[in-house]
């Protein structure tokens, strides 16, 4: 992302590749604020945009359909698959914390998350990391009219539209997605269906593990976490096998 671009594309978050997603789900990720039991106040349009970007670093943090909408079928399919993955991870988090308590893997989604607090603290952290999106967003202006809103970059260019549904602001996903609904997020696999298959596969892994935890399988957190990572890696190998190493020269 070039820092001197002046179009709305400057405000497009870069959604994680699935390789990075696996790392994020197994602990190598941007640090996140601790969960809070305080009720979340309704998010503003800017807070919603901040949270959408934060979830591009931790895609199971909040189901995407709670933050975004889309009229485009491809974008809708992406939102649905990503949200399915996030909800499955949350169910697994509940089961793991019931089973292991404080020893449950830290990379599982936090529960009772205060969304406004997460948006604020995540924004502060990403600004310290010189994230270009979070540097631009504070200078944007929001124009609200009833249940619709427009976010404008400095200078007036429209960055995104928002829509309020049942009192909740949601962002038009294709305007902030960077086109992932059409290209996918798997390196060297520039099409969306493999990405959707991966998200749904990750959801199935977590739902299977939830059932197994509730049935008494896995004696330790380490055993559980290792099995989850093994299944995730196996899934990615099936969808996007790693290229074979070049043969050594005699």
C-alpha positions, 0 to 999 in steps of 0.5 A, a space after each residue: 500500500 503506497 503511502 502517497 496514494 490519494 484515492 479511496 483505495 488507501 483506506 482498504 485493509 489487507 486481509 490476511 493470507 490463509 498462511 498468515 491466518 493459521 499463524 494468527 490462530 495459533 498464537 503468532 498475531 498482533 496482540 489484542 486487548 483483554 476481554 471485558 465483561 462490560 456491555 458494549 455501547 453501539 459502535 459509531 461508523 468509524 469504530 465499526 471501520 476500525 474493528 473491520 480492519 482489526 479483524 483483518 489481523 484476527 479474523 475470528 475475533 468478531 463475525 464479519 457479518 456483524 460489521 459488514 454488509 454486501 449486495 454483491 453475491 461474491 462478497 456476501 459469500 465471503 462474509 458468510 464463510 468468514 463469519 461461519 469460521 469465527 462463530 465456530 472458533 467462538 464455540 470452541 473457545 467456550 468448550 476449551 475454557 470450560 474444560 481447561 479454565 485459565 489454561 485454555 489456549 490463548 489464541 482462541 477468541 476472547 469471550 464477552 468482548 467489549 467491541 468499543 474498547 477493542 476498537 479503541 485499543 486495537 486502533 492505538 496499537 496499530 497506529 503505533 505500528 505505523 499501520 497506514 489505514 489507522 493513520 488515515 481513518 481519524 482524518 476521515 469525515 462521516 456524513 450520516 443521514 438517517 440509517 445511511 452514512 458516507 465516510 469521506 477521505 480528506 479532500 472529499 473522496 468517498 472511502 466507504 458507505 455504511 448502513 444501519 440495521 436494527 441500530 447497528 452500523 455496518 460497512 459496505 464490505 466490497 469498499 474495504 475488502 481489497 477485492 479478496 472476495 474475487 481473488 481469495 486470500 491463498 498465496 498463488 491461488 488467485 480465485 475465491 472458491 479455495 478460500 471459502 473452502 478453507 474458511 468452511 474447513 477451519 470452521 468444521 475443524 473447530 466444531 469437530 474439536 468442540 464435540 470431542 472436548 465435550 466428550 472428554 477427549 484431550 487430557 491437556 491443553 498442549 495435546 488439544 492445541 497440537 491436534 488443532 494445529 495439525 488439522 489446520 495444517 493438513 487442511 491447508 495442504 489439501 487446498 494449497 499444497 506447498 510447492 515441492 523443493 527443487 531437485 538438487 543438482 548432481 
